[in-house]
Amino acid sequence: MYQKALDAAHAVSAILTRPTFGKDCKLREQLGASSSRVPALIAEGFEQKTDKHFAHYLYIARGSTKETRTHLAVAEKRRHIGKPECDHLCGLYEEIARMSTGLIKHLEREDRQHRWMPTKD
């Protein structure tokens, strides 16, 4: 899921360099921020000590997938991207959201209090 989120964020960043986004700075910033927030939250959550804390970060990441899809829809309406590209990118974020939901359910069932033990370096 993390790798898929990272790849999706990279795909979004590629469209943000297009000249059509040049004068739409606010949308470009919002879309860039929300798309990169998804893998960042997954990574940050993974490092948490308990399943409950990890799930909390995944809930937020899942919300950011919806935010990203909304910004993509706005970009399509403003003709920065075409419908097929919007549908493809939104599909990636929908898949990440579904994967997040599945992992959240697993983490809530397990509810481990100590997910990992730090190693001594």
Secondary structure as a PSIPRED ss2 file (coil, helix, strand):
# PSIPRED VFORMAT (PSIPRED V4.0)

   1 M C   1.000  0.000  0.000
   2 Y H   0.000  1.000  0.000
   3 Q H   0.000  1.000  0.000
   4 K H   0.000  1.000  0.000
   5 A H   0.000  1.000  0.000
   6 L H   0.000  1.000  0.000
   7 D H   0.000  1.000  0.000
   8 A H   0.000  1.000  0.000
   9 A H   0.000  1.000  0.000
  10 H H   0.000  1.000  0.000
  11 A H   0.000  1.000  0.000
  12 V H   0.000  1.000  0.000
  13 S H   0.000  1.000  0.000
  14 A H   0.000  1.000  0.000
  15 I H   0.000  1.000  0.000
  16 L C   1.000  0.000  0.000
  17 T C   1.000  0.000  0.000
  18 R C   1.000  0.000  0.000
  19 P H   0.000  1.000  0.000
  20 T H   0.000  1.000  0.000
  21 F H   0.000  1.000  0.000
  22 G C   1.000  0.000  0.000
  23 K C   1.000  0.000  0.000
  24 D C   1.000  0.000  0.000
  25 C H   0.000  1.000  0.000
  26 K H   0.000  1.000  0.000
  27 L H   0.000  1.000  0.000
  28 R H   0.000  1.000  0.000
  29 E H   0.000  1.000  0.000
  30 Q H   0.000  1.000  0.000
  31 L H   0.000  1.000  0.000
  32 G H   0.000  1.000  0.000
  33 A H   0.000  1.000  0.000
  34 S H   0.000  1.000  0.000
  35 S H   0.000  1.000  0.000
  36 S H   0.000  1.000  0.000
  37 R H   0.000  1.000  0.000
  38 V H   0.000  1.000  0.000
  39 P H   0.000  1.000  0.000
  40 A H   0.000  1.000  0.000
  41 L H   0.000  1.000  0.000
  42 I H   0.000  1.000  0.000
  43 A H   0.000  1.000  0.000
  44 E H   0.000  1.000  0.000
  45 G H   0.000  1.000  0.000
  46 F H   0.000  1.000  0.000
  47 E C   1.000  0.000  0.000
  48 Q C   1.000  0.000  0.000
  49 K C   1.000  0.000  0.000
  50 T C   1.000  0.000  0.000
  51 D H   0.000  1.000  0.000
  52 K H   0.000  1.000  0.000
  53 H H   0.000  1.000  0.000
  54 F H   0.000  1.000  0.000
  55 A H   0.000  1.000  0.000
  56 H H   0.000  1.000  0.000
  57 Y H   0.000  1.000  0.000
  58 L H   0.000  1.000  0.000
  59 Y H   0.000  1.000  0.000
  60 I H   0.000  1.000  0.000
  61 A H   0.000  1.000  0.000
  62 R H   0.000  1.000  0.000
  63 G H   0.000  1.000  0.000
  64 S H   0.000  1.000  0.000
  65 T H   0.000  1.000  0.000
  66 K H   0.000  1.000  0.000
  67 E H   0.000  1.000  0.000
  68 T H   0.000  1.000  0.000
  69 R H   0.000  1.000  0.000
  70 T H   0.000  1.000  0.000
  71 H H   0.000  1.000  0.000
  72 L H   0.000  1.000  0.000
  73 A H   0.000  1.000  0.000
  74 V H   0.000  1.000  0.000
  75 A H   0.000  1.000  0.000
  76 E H   0.000  1.000  0.000
  77 K H   0.000  1.000  0.000
  78 R C   1.000  0.000  0.000
  79 R C   1.000  0.000  0.000
  80 H C   1.000  0.000  0.000
  81 I C   1.000  0.000  0.000
  82 G C   1.000  0.000  0.000
  83 K H   0.000  1.000  0.000
  84 P H   0.000  1.000  0.000
  85 E H   0.000  1.000  0.000
  86 C H   0.000  1.000  0.000
  87 D H   0.000  1.000  0.000
  88 H H   0.000  1.000  0.000
  89 L H   0.000  1.000  0.000
  90 C H   0.000  1.000  0.000
  91 G H   0.000  1.000  0.000
  92 L H   0.000  1.000  0.000
  93 Y H   0.000  1.000  0.000
  94 E H   0.000  1.000  0.000
  95 E H   0.000  1.000  0.000
  96 I H   0.000  1.000  0.000
  97 A H   0.000  1.000  0.000
  98 R H   0.000  1.000  0.000
  99 M H   0.000  1.000  0.000
 100 S H   0.000  1.000  0.000
 101 T H   0.000  1.000  0.000
 102 G H   0.000  1.000  0.000
 103 L H   0.000  1.000  0.000
 104 I H   0.000  1.000  0.000
 105 K H   0.000  1.000  0.000
 106 H H   0.000  1.000  0.000
 107 L H   0.000  1.000  0.000
 108 E H   0.000  1.000  0.000
 109 R H   0.000  1.000  0.000
 110 E H   0.000  1.000  0.000
 111 D C   1.000  0.000  0.000
 112 R C   1.000  0.000  0.000
 113 Q C   1.000  0.000  0.000
 114 H C   1.000  0.000  0.000
 115 R C   1.000  0.000  0.000
 116 W C   1.000  0.000  0.000
 117 M C   1.000  0.000  0.000
 118 P C   1.000  0.000  0.000
 119 T C   1.000  0.000  0.000
 120 K C   1.000  0.000  0.000
 121 D C   1.000  0.000  0.000
